[in-house]
């Protein structure tokens, strides 16, 4: 019993640690190789200042970039939140990504990483802000299950992504984001979204997404029910369930007459579901459910064994010196089930107030009669114990001899020697 409790505690402990680890780790990350910085250096101070200020400067459009410092101590950063993530969620995601990237890349001058709902990149190279092409760093995610009729699925997905790309490209200077759905094979709905950083020109956004689409053949997500490809300047995702909310068109912020790409702050408008809300709900619902089920099963096993032990102890205590070892009277349920051919009707001898009686044959060849307490019998543990005690004491040549009993869960069995033409009533 102590071992069972210890194993249960260990399992639940590891389960909780695993969930915490999954929720706290950056979904994708990469430490750059463009030089290192030292502790207490000017670059380190500039990096801390930049990362601390980035999230607070993000406005309702979920995009911001900035640079701090001069020459070799200059650090630049760029953040982008998915188009349907509300502002507070966006800022929280960026803060979390910033903290973990510094831990994962403690001395590197550049790093990139984030989660499904946000991405962050910083470097000592101004080109991360000025670049207009898709960088070589891409992150692939996919679901294990294959899509129904993969070739047809991929064709419909390609059409949907191209349509969304055109919509995102023409989304204006504040939002280069689009989401939608299409009908795939077997009337299966395909949901998808695409996004570019708003500072990209329409042509550069088009090129970025086109290049990303071009990597599909080498992405493990090809032919799967869901997948995503994430880069610093553009990304897309598709699933067979709706994982986003519709974001209505919104006018640019009041007082901003510049219709070209602004120098910071974009992409977001109304409160919406975060990228992995469905995954979070699955964890929130399934994990406690599994834990409760495991606890119920373990408690049931423990209580059943405790009740069985208690009943055996009562029988042992009442018999006293008459029978030295009650354990010797106990049979395994599997032994009795095998002896009676799983309590087949062919071996049924009759029916009494206690329950049905079956003829059986033990492995040693001895024939036995087995009384099986019915589930609807009015007799309970007290009557069962009394019968064991009574028959165990009353050993007489005119009485059938009790060979033993069996307790297994709800099963209560009495095992007698088999006497042809005799009654067990």
Secondary structure, 3 states (H helix, E strand, C coil): CHHHHHHHHHHHHHHHHHHHHHHHCCCEEEECCCCECCCCCHHHHHHHHHHHHHHHHCCCCCEEEEEECCHHHCEEEEEEECCCCCHHHHHHHHHHHHHHHHHHCCCECCEEEEECCEEEEEECCCHHHHCCCCCCCCEEEECCCECCCHHHHHHHHHHHHHHHHHHHHCCCCCCCEEEEEEECHHHCEEEEEEEECCCCCHHHHHHHHHHHHHCHHHCCCCCECCEEEECCCEEEEEECCCCCCCCCCCCCCCCCCCCCCCCCCECCCCCCCCCCHHHHHHHHHHHHHHHHHHHHHHHHHHHHHHHHHHHHHHHHHHHCCCCCCHHHHECCHHHHHHHCCCCCHHHEEEECCCCEEEEEECCCCCEEEEEECCCCCCCCHHHHHHHHHHHHHCCCCCCCCEEEEEEECCEEEEEEECCCCCCCC
